[in-house]
Amino acid sequence: MATNVTIEVRGNRCERCGHEWIPREGAEPRVCPKCKSPYWNKPRQKKRERMDQK
């Protein structure tokens, strides 16, 4: 007899490139495996516009 089972898997998502992956270890990864960014867990900040200096 078949039963429906829901499985939840926790993973990581890179805030820079959007890549999603399931970690191999319990420790937090150092870099994104796709884009190699060490800031994968920090959202990208908007670029500030500089005031034109005369």
PDB file of N, CA, C, O and CB in Angstrom:
ATOM      1  N   MET A   1       0.838  -1.165   0.000  1.00  0.00           N
ATOM      2  CA  MET A   1       0.000   0.000   0.000  1.00  0.00           C
ATOM      3  C   MET A   1       0.899   1.249   0.000  1.00  0.00           C
ATOM      4  O   MET A   1       1.798   1.367   0.832  1.00  0.00           O
ATOM      5  CB  MET A   1      -0.962  -0.014   1.221  1.00  0.00           C
ATOM      6  N   ALA A   2       0.657   2.159  -0.916  1.00  0.00           N
ATOM      7  CA  ALA A   2       1.473   3.371  -1.060  1.00  0.00           C
ATOM      8  C   ALA A   2       0.944   4.465  -0.134  1.00  0.00           C
ATOM      9  O   ALA A   2      -0.263   4.648   0.021  1.00  0.00           O
ATOM     10  CB  ALA A   2       1.477   3.864  -2.535  1.00  0.00           C
ATOM     11  N   THR A   3       1.880   5.179   0.470  1.00  0.00           N
ATOM     12  CA  THR A   3       1.510   6.319   1.310  1.00  0.00           C
ATOM     13  C   THR A   3       2.296   7.539   0.849  1.00  0.00           C
ATOM     14  O   THR A   3       3.406   7.417   0.331  1.00  0.00           O
ATOM     15  CB  THR A   3       1.778   6.021   2.820  1.00  0.00           C
ATOM     16  N   ASN A   4       1.716   8.703   1.042  1.00  0.00           N
ATOM     17  CA  ASN A   4       2.396   9.948   0.692  1.00  0.00           C
ATOM     18  C   ASN A   4       3.201  10.430   1.884  1.00  0.00           C
ATOM     19  O   ASN A   4       2.694  10.521   3.002  1.00  0.00           O
ATOM     20  CB  ASN A   4       1.384  11.033   0.242  1.00  0.00           C
ATOM     21  N   VAL A   5       4.465  10.736   1.627  1.00  0.00           N
ATOM     22  CA  VAL A   5       5.358  11.207   2.669  1.00  0.00           C
ATOM     23  C   VAL A   5       5.974  12.516   2.199  1.00  0.00           C
ATOM     24  O   VAL A   5       6.417  12.628   1.056  1.00  0.00           O
ATOM     25  CB  VAL A   5       6.456  10.147   3.003  1.00  0.00           C
ATOM     26  N   THR A   6       6.000  13.502   3.083  1.00  0.00           N
ATOM     27  CA  THR A   6       6.623  14.784   2.767  1.00  0.00           C
ATOM     28  C   THR A   6       7.993  14.828   3.425  1.00  0.00           C
ATOM     29  O   THR A   6       8.126  14.587   4.625  1.00  0.00           O
ATOM     30  CB  THR A   6       5.738  15.978   3.239  1.00  0.00           C
ATOM     31  N   ILE A   7       9.013  15.141   2.624  1.00  0.00           N
ATOM     32  CA  ILE A   7      10.380  15.238   3.125  1.00  0.00           C
ATOM     33  C   ILE A   7      10.844  16.674   2.956  1.00  0.00           C
ATOM     34  O   ILE A   7      10.720  17.261   1.881  1.00  0.00           O
ATOM     35  CB  ILE A   7      11.335  14.246   2.383  1.00  0.00           C
ATOM     36  N   GLU A   8      11.376  17.225   4.030  1.00  0.00           N
ATOM     37  CA  GLU A   8      11.883  18.599   4.000  1.00  0.00           C
ATOM     38  C   GLU A   8      13.406  18.552   4.071  1.00  0.00           C
ATOM     39  O   GLU A   8      13.978  17.918   4.958  1.00  0.00           O
ATOM     40  CB  GLU A   8      11.293  19.451   5.178  1.00  0.00           C
ATOM     41  N   VAL A   9      14.054  19.231   3.127  1.00  0.00           N
ATOM     42  CA  VAL A   9      15.505  19.263   3.080  1.00  0.00           C
ATOM     43  C   VAL A   9      15.952  20.710   3.189  1.00  0.00           C
ATOM     44  O   VAL A   9      15.484  21.566   2.439  1.00  0.00           O
ATOM     45  CB  VAL A   9      16.047  18.604   1.778  1.00  0.00           C
ATOM     46  N   ARG A  10      16.844  20.983   4.108  1.00  0.00           N
ATOM     47  CA  ARG A  10      17.367  22.339   4.274  1.00  0.00           C
ATOM     48  C   ARG A  10      18.574  22.519   3.368  1.00  0.00           C
ATOM     49  O   ARG A  10      19.422  21.635   3.250  1.00  0.00           O
ATOM     50  CB  ARG A  10      17.744  22.621   5.757  1.00  0.00           C
ATOM     51  N   GLY A  11      18.633  23.684   2.732  1.00  0.00           N
ATOM     52  CA  GLY A  11      19.735  23.976   1.832  1.00  0.00           C
ATOM     53  C   GLY A  11      20.169  25.413   1.965  1.00  0.00           C
ATOM     54  O   GLY A  11      19.715  26.129   2.858  1.00  0.00           O
ATOM     55  N   ASN A  12      21.042  25.836   1.083  1.00  0.00           N
ATOM     56  CA  ASN A  12      21.566  27.197   1.064  1.00  0.00           C
ATOM     57  C   ASN A  12      21.252  27.852  -0.266  1.00  0.00           C
ATOM     58  O   ASN A  12      21.090  27.183  -1.286  1.00  0.00           O
ATOM     59  CB  ASN A  12      23.081  27.206   1.322  1.00  0.00           C
ATOM     60  N   ARG A  13      21.168  29.191  -0.237  1.00  0.00           N
ATOM     61  CA  ARG A  13      20.964  29.957  -1.463  1.00  0.00           C
ATOM     62  C   ARG A  13      21.937  31.119  -1.457  1.00  0.00           C
ATOM     63  O   ARG A  13      22.059  31.836  -0.464  1.00  0.00           O
ATOM     64  CB  ARG A  13      19.490  30.459  -1.589  1.00  0.00           C
ATOM     65  N   CYS A  14      22.633  31.302  -2.578  1.00  0.00           N
ATOM     66  CA  CYS A  14      23.571  32.413  -2.722  1.00  0.00           C
ATOM     67  C   CYS A  14      22.784  33.690  -2.973  1.00  0.00           C
ATOM     68  O   CYS A  14      21.950  33.741  -3.877  1.00  0.00           O
ATOM     69  CB  CYS A  14      24.585  32.151  -3.876  1.00  0.00           C
ATOM     70  N   GLU A  15      23.048  34.728  -2.169  1.00  0.00           N
ATOM     71  CA  GLU A  15      22.371  36.018  -2.341  1.00  0.00           C
ATOM     72  C   GLU A  15      22.932  36.779  -3.535  1.00  0.00           C
ATOM     73  O   GLU A  15      22.326  37.753  -3.979  1.00  0.00           O
ATOM     74  CB  GLU A  15      22.503  36.868  -1.071  1.00  0.00           C
ATOM     75  N   ARG A  16      24.067  36.359  -4.057  1.00  0.00           N
ATOM     76  CA  ARG A  16      24.702  37.047  -5.183  1.00  0.00           C
ATOM     77  C   ARG A  16      24.232  36.499  -6.530  1.00  0.00           C
ATOM     78  O   ARG A  16      23.801  37.260  -7.396  1.00  0.00           O
ATOM     79  CB  ARG A  16      26.216  36.927  -5.079  1.00  0.00           C
ATOM     80  N   CYS A  17      24.316  35.173  -6.707  1.00  0.00           N
ATOM     81  CA  CYS A  17      23.975  34.590  -8.018  1.00  0.00           C
ATOM     82  C   CYS A  17      22.670  33.791  -8.011  1.00  0.00           C
ATOM     83  O   CYS A  17      22.174  33.423  -9.076  1.00  0.00           O
ATOM     84  CB  CYS A  17      25.100  33.693  -8.482  1.00  0.00           C
ATOM     85  N   GLY A  18      22.103  33.516  -6.825  1.00  0.00           N
ATOM     86  CA  GLY A  18      20.837  32.801  -6.741  1.00  0.00           C
ATOM     87  C   GLY A  18      20.957  31.289  -6.769  1.00  0.00           C
ATOM     88  O   GLY A  18      19.941  30.594  -6.761  1.00  0.00           O
ATOM     89  N   HIS A  19      22.170  30.763  -6.800  1.00  0.00           N
ATOM     90  CA  HIS A  19      22.386  29.314  -6.835  1.00  0.00           C
ATOM     91  C   HIS A  19      21.898  28.684  -5.538  1.00  0.00           C
ATOM     92  O   HIS A  19      22.118  29.238  -4.461  1.00  0.00           O
ATOM     93  CB  HIS A  19      23.881  28.986  -7.065  1.00  0.00           C
ATOM     94  N   GLU A  20      21.236  27.526  -5.628  1.00  0.00           N
ATOM     95  CA  GLU A  20      20.753  26.801  -4.461  1.00  0.00           C
ATOM     96  C   GLU A  20      21.441  25.449  -4.409  1.00  0.00           C
ATOM     97  O   GLU A  20      21.605  24.786  -5.433  1.00  0.00           O
ATOM     98  CB  GLU A  20      19.211  26.637  -4.498  1.00  0.00           C
ATOM     99  N   TRP A  21      21.852  25.034  -3.186  1.00  0.00           N
ATOM    100  CA  TRP A  21      22.523  23.755  -3.039  1.00  0.00           C
ATOM    101  C   TRP A  21      22.281  23.184  -1.653  1.00  0.00           C
ATOM    102  O   TRP A  21      21.926  23.901  -0.717  1.00  0.00           O
ATOM    103  CB  TRP A  21      24.020  23.900  -3.302  1.00  0.00           C
ATOM    104  N   ILE A  22      22.481  21.873  -1.544  1.00  0.00           N
ATOM    105  CA  ILE A  22      22.357  21.167  -0.281  1.00  0.00           C
ATOM    106  C   ILE A  22      23.773  20.975   0.253  1.00  0.00           C
ATOM    107  O   ILE A  22      24.611  20.389  -0.433  1.00  0.00           O
ATOM    108  CB  ILE A  22      21.599  19.791  -0.447  1.00  0.00           C
ATOM    109  N   PRO A  23      24.055  21.456   1.462  1.00  0.00           N
ATOM    110  CA  PRO A  23      25.415  21.346   1.995  1.00  0.00           C
ATOM    111  C   PRO A  23      25.789  19.901   2.324  1.00  0.00           C
ATOM    112  O   PRO A  23      24.922  19.098   2.669  1.00  0.00           O
ATOM    113  CB  PRO A  23      25.559  22.209   3.241  1.00  0.00           C
ATOM    114  N   ARG A  24      27.058  19.577   2.218  1.00  0.00           N
ATOM    115  CA  ARG A  24      27.549  18.237   2.538  1.00  0.00           C
ATOM    116  C   ARG A  24      27.757  18.067   4.041  1.00  0.00           C
ATOM    117  O   ARG A  24      27.545  16.980   4.578  1.00  0.00           O
ATOM    118  CB  ARG A  24      28.857  17.959   1.793  1.00  0.00           C
ATOM    119  N   GLU A  25      28.168  19.129   4.716  1.00  0.00           N
ATOM    120  CA  GLU A  25      28.500  19.065   6.134  1.00  0.00           C
ATOM    121  C   GLU A  25      27.525  19.915   6.935  1.00  0.00           C
ATOM    122  O   GLU A  25      26.696  20.623   6.364  1.00  0.00           O
ATOM    123  CB  GLU A  25      29.947  19.529   6.379  1.00  0.00           C
ATOM    124  N   GLY A  26      27.625  19.844   8.250  1.00  0.00           N
ATOM    125  CA  GLY A  26      26.793  20.657   9.117  1.00  0.00           C
ATOM    126  C   GLY A  26      27.287  22.085   9.228  1.00  0.00           C
ATOM    127  O   GLY A  26      26.524  22.968   9.622  1.00  0.00           O
ATOM    128  N   ALA A  27      28.555  22.339   8.887  1.00  0.00           N
ATOM    129  CA  ALA A  27      29.133  23.673   8.992  1.00  0.00           C
ATOM    130  C   ALA A  27      28.666  24.558   7.837  1.00  0.00           C
ATOM    131  O   ALA A  27      28.357  24.066   6.752  1.00  0.00           O
ATOM    132  CB  ALA A  27      30.665  23.592   9.015  1.00  0.00           C
ATOM    133  N   GLU A  28      28.618  25.870   8.083  1.00  0.00           N
ATOM    134  CA  GLU A  28      28.232  26.828   7.048  1.00  0.00           C
ATOM    135  C   GLU A  28      29.343  26.923   6.005  1.00  0.00           C
ATOM    136  O   GLU A  28      30.514  27.034   6.370  1.00  0.00           O
ATOM    137  CB  GLU A  28      27.937  28.225   7.666  1.00  0.00           C
ATOM    138  N   PRO A  29      29.004  26.882   4.721  1.00  0.00           N
ATOM    139  CA  PRO A  29      30.031  26.952   3.682  1.00  0.00           C
ATOM    140  C   PRO A  29      30.741  28.297   3.657  1.00  0.00           C
ATOM    141  O   PRO A  29      30.166  29.315   4.044  1.00  0.00           O
ATOM    142  CB  PRO A  29      29.417  26.680   2.329  1.00  0.00           C
ATOM    143  N   ARG A  30      31.987  28.303   3.204  1.00  0.00           N
ATOM    144  CA  ARG A  30      32.766  29.538   3.119  1.00  0.00           C
ATOM    145  C   ARG A  30      32.437  30.336   1.878  1.00  0.00           C
ATOM    146  O   ARG A  30      32.387  31.565   1.927  1.00  0.00           O
ATOM    147  CB  ARG A  30      34.241  29.228   3.143  1.00  0.00           C
ATOM    148  N   VAL A  31      32.208  29.646   0.744  1.00  0.00           N
ATOM    149  CA  VAL A  31      31.937  30.311  -0.525  1.00  0.00           C
ATOM    150  C   VAL A  31      30.807  29.604  -1.258  1.00  0.00           C
ATOM    151  O   VAL A  31      30.495  28.448  -0.973  1.00  0.00           O
ATOM    152  CB  VAL A  31      33.201  30.350  -1.399  1.00  0.00           C
ATOM    153  N   CYS A  32      30.197  30.310  -2.206  1.00  0.00           N
ATOM    154  CA  CYS A  32      29.183  29.715  -3.077  1.00  0.00           C
ATOM    155  C   CYS A  32      29.890  28.773  -4.041  1.00  0.00           C
ATOM    156  O   CYS A  32      30.896  29.158  -4.636  1.00  0.00           O
ATOM    157  CB  CYS A  32      28.370  30.816  -3.852  1.00  0.00           C
ATOM    158  N   PRO A  33      29.394  27.545  -4.217  1.00  0.00           N
ATOM    159  CA  PRO A  33      30.052  26.607  -5.131  1.00  0.00           C
ATOM    160  C   PRO A  33      29.968  27.007  -6.605  1.00  0.00           C
ATOM    161  O   PRO A  33      30.745  26.504  -7.417  1.00  0.00           O
ATOM    162  CB  PRO A  33      29.452  25.250  -4.960  1.00  0.00           C
ATOM    163  N   LYS A  34      29.047  27.897  -6.966  1.00  0.00           N
ATOM    164  CA  LYS A  34      28.915  28.300  -8.363  1.00  0.00           C
ATOM    165  C   LYS A  34      29.747  29.540  -8.682  1.00  0.00           C
ATOM    166  O   LYS A  34      30.597  29.512  -9.573  1.00  0.00           O
ATOM    167  CB  LYS A  34      27.454  28.560  -8.693  1.00  0.00           C
ATOM    168  N   CYS A  35      29.495  30.644  -7.939  1.00  0.00           N
ATOM    169  CA  CYS A  35      30.176  31.904  -8.270  1.00  0.00           C
ATOM    170  C   CYS A  35      31.411  32.144  -7.406  1.00  0.00           C
ATOM    171  O   CYS A  35      32.157  33.095  -7.644  1.00  0.00           O
ATOM    172  CB  CYS A  35      29.214  33.069  -8.113  1.00  0.00           C
ATOM    173  N   LYS A  36      31.634  31.291  -6.405  1.00  0.00           N
ATOM    174  CA  LYS A  36      32.814  31.360  -5.521  1.00  0.00           C
ATOM    175  C   LYS A  36      32.854  32.622  -4.663  1.00  0.00           C
ATOM    176  O   LYS A  36      33.915  32.986  -4.156  1.00  0.00           O
ATOM    177  CB  LYS A  36      34.077  31.287  -6.349  1.00  0.00           C
ATOM    178  N   SER A  37      31.721  33.290  -4.493  1.00  0.00           N
ATOM    179  CA  SER A  37      31.686  34.510  -3.688  1.00  0.00           C
ATOM    180  C   SER A  37      31.725  34.162  -2.204  1.00  0.00           C
ATOM    181  O   SER A  37      30.942  33.327  -1.751  1.00  0.00           O
ATOM    182  CB  SER A  37      30.425  35.343  -4.012  1.00  0.00           C
ATOM    183  N   PRO A  38      32.629  34.789  -1.432  1.00  0.00           N
ATOM    184  CA  PRO A  38      32.638  34.568   0.014  1.00  0.00           C
ATOM    185  C   PRO A  38      31.493  35.297   0.714  1.00  0.00           C
ATOM    186  O   PRO A  38      31.259  35.086   1.904  1.00  0.00           O
ATOM    187  CB  PRO A  38      33.968  35.017   0.602  1.00  0.00           C
ATOM    188  N   TYR A  39      30.785  36.145  -0.011  1.00  0.00           N
ATOM    189  CA  TYR A  39      29.663  36.913   0.537  1.00  0.00           C
ATOM    190  C   TYR A  39      28.326  36.320   0.110  1.00  0.00           C
ATOM    191  O   TYR A  39      27.354  37.057  -0.051  1.00  0.00           O
ATOM    192  CB  TYR A  39      29.750  38.375   0.094  1.00  0.00           C
ATOM    193  N   TRP A  40      28.259  35.001  -0.076  1.00  0.00           N
ATOM    194  CA  TRP A  40      27.071  34.340  -0.580  1.00  0.00           C
ATOM    195  C   TRP A  40      25.867  34.517   0.336  1.00  0.00           C
ATOM    196  O   TRP A  40      24.730  34.460  -0.131  1.00  0.00           O
ATOM    197  CB  TRP A  40      27.347  32.880  -0.775  1.00  0.00           C
ATOM    198  N   ASN A  41      26.093  34.732   1.638  1.00  0.00           N
ATOM    199  CA  ASN A  41      24.981  34.837   2.577  1.00  0.00           C
ATOM    200  C   ASN A  41      24.662  36.277   2.969  1.00  0.00           C
ATOM    201  O   ASN A  41      23.888  36.508   3.898  1.00  0.00           O
ATOM    202  CB  ASN A  41      25.286  34.039   3.811  1.00  0.00           C
ATOM    203  N   LYS A  42      25.248  37.241   2.269  1.00  0.00           N
ATOM    204  CA  LYS A  42      24.964  38.653   2.530  1.00  0.00           C
ATOM    205  C   LYS A  42      24.347  39.259   1.273  1.00  0.00           C
ATOM    206  O   LYS A  42      24.912  39.138   0.187  1.00  0.00           O
ATOM    207  CB  LYS A  42      26.263  39.429   2.951  1.00  0.00           C
ATOM    208  N   PRO A  43      23.188  39.913   1.412  1.00  0.00           N
ATOM    209  CA  PRO A  43      22.546  40.506   0.231  1.00  0.00           C
ATOM    210  C   PRO A  43      23.413  41.584  -0.397  1.00  0.00           C
ATOM    211  O   PRO A  43      24.119  42.315   0.298  1.00  0.00           O
ATOM    212  CB  PRO A  43      21.186  41.091   0.602  1.00  0.00           C
ATOM    213  N   ARG A  44      23.352  41.672  -1.698  1.00  0.00           N
ATOM    214  CA  ARG A  44      24.110  42.686  -2.430  1.00  0.00           C
ATOM    215  C   ARG A  44      23.550  44.059  -2.090  1.00  0.00           C
ATOM    216  O   ARG A  44      22.335  44.256  -2.093  1.00  0.00           O
ATOM    217  CB  ARG A  44      24.056  42.432  -3.966  1.00  0.00           C
ATOM    218  N   GLN A  45      24.431  45.003  -1.798  1.00  0.00           N
ATOM    219  CA  GLN A  45      24.005  46.359  -1.489  1.00  0.00           C
ATOM    220  C   GLN A  45      23.907  47.161  -2.766  1.00  0.00           C
ATOM    221  O   GLN A  45      24.657  46.947  -3.718  1.00  0.00           O
ATOM    222  CB  GLN A  45      24.968  47.031  -0.502  1.00  0.00           C
ATOM    223  N   LYS A  46      22.962  48.094  -2.766  1.00  0.00           N
ATOM    224  CA  LYS A  46      22.802  48.942  -3.945  1.00  0.00           C
ATOM    225  C   LYS A  46      23.973  49.899  -4.033  1.00  0.00           C
ATOM    226  O   LYS A  46      24.488  50.376  -3.022  1.00  0.00           O
ATOM    227  CB  LYS A  46      21.462  49.720  -3.899  1.00  0.00           C
ATOM    228  N   LYS A  47      24.380  50.168  -5.250  1.00  0.00           N
ATOM    229  CA  LYS A  47      25.503  51.066  -5.487  1.00  0.00           C
ATOM    230  C   LYS A  47      25.087  52.499  -5.182  1.00  0.00           C
ATOM    231  O   LYS A  47      24.031  52.960  -5.615  1.00  0.00           O
ATOM    232  CB  LYS A  47      26.007  50.944  -6.942  1.00  0.00           C
ATOM    233  N   ARG A  48      25.920  53.185  -4.440  1.00  0.00           N
ATOM    234  CA  ARG A  48      25.634  54.586  -4.115  1.00  0.00           C
ATOM    235  C   ARG A  48      26.078  55.488  -5.260  1.00  0.00           C
ATOM    236  O   ARG A  48      27.119  55.269  -5.879  1.00  0.00           O
ATOM    237  CB  ARG A  48      26.336  55.002  -2.798  1.00  0.00           C
ATOM    238  N   GLU A  49      25.276  56.494  -5.523  1.00  0.00           N
ATOM    239  CA  GLU A  49      25.648  57.458  -6.561  1.00  0.00           C
ATOM    240  C   GLU A  49      26.458  58.570  -5.906  1.00  0.00           C
ATOM    241  O   GLU A  49      26.058  59.127  -4.884  1.00  0.00           O
ATOM    242  CB  GLU A  49      24.379  58.037  -7.290  1.00  0.00           C
ATOM    243  N   ARG A  50      27.586  58.881  -6.501  1.00  0.00           N
ATOM    244  CA  ARG A  50      28.425  59.948  -5.968  1.00  0.00           C
ATOM    245  C   ARG A  50      27.935  61.292  -6.468  1.00  0.00           C
ATOM    246  O   ARG A  50      27.430  61.424  -7.582  1.00  0.00           O
ATOM    247  CB  ARG A  50      29.895  59.735  -6.358  1.00  0.00           C
ATOM    248  N   MET A  51      28.097  62.265  -5.624  1.00  0.00           N
ATOM    249  CA  MET A  51      27.760  63.633  -6.023  1.00  0.00           C
ATOM    250  C   MET A  51      28.846  64.134  -6.959  1.00  0.00           C
ATOM    251  O   MET A  51      30.034  63.943  -6.698  1.00  0.00           O
ATOM    252  CB  MET A  51      27.610  64.576  -4.779  1.00  0.00           C
ATOM    253  N   ASP A  52      28.443  64.772  -8.045  1.00  0.00           N
ATOM    254  CA  ASP A  52      29.426  65.339  -8.981  1.00  0.00           C
ATOM    255  C   ASP A  52      30.127  66.515  -8.317  1.00  0.00           C
ATOM    256  O   ASP A  52      29.485  67.461  -7.859  1.00  0.00           O
ATOM    257  CB  ASP A  52      28.744  65.789 -10.314  1.00  0.00           C
ATOM    258  N   GLN A  53      31.438  66.442  -8.272  1.00  0.00           N
ATOM    259  CA  GLN A  53      32.210  67.518  -7.655  1.00  0.00           C
ATOM    260  C   GLN A  53      32.758  68.401  -8.749  1.00  0.00           C
ATOM    261  O   GLN A  53      33.230  67.921  -9.780  1.00  0.00           O
ATOM    262  CB  GLN A  53      33.357  66.961  -6.767  1.00  0.00           C
ATOM    263  N   LYS A  54      32.690  69.719  -8.512  1.00  0.00           N
ATOM    264  CA  LYS A  54      33.176  70.683  -9.507  1.00  0.00           C
ATOM    265  C   LYS A  54      34.476  71.268  -9.069  1.00  0.00           C
ATOM    266  O   LYS A  54      35.046  72.101  -9.774  1.00  0.00           O
ATOM    267  CB  LYS A  54      32.164  71.791  -9.743  1.00  0.00           C
TER     268      LYS A  54
END
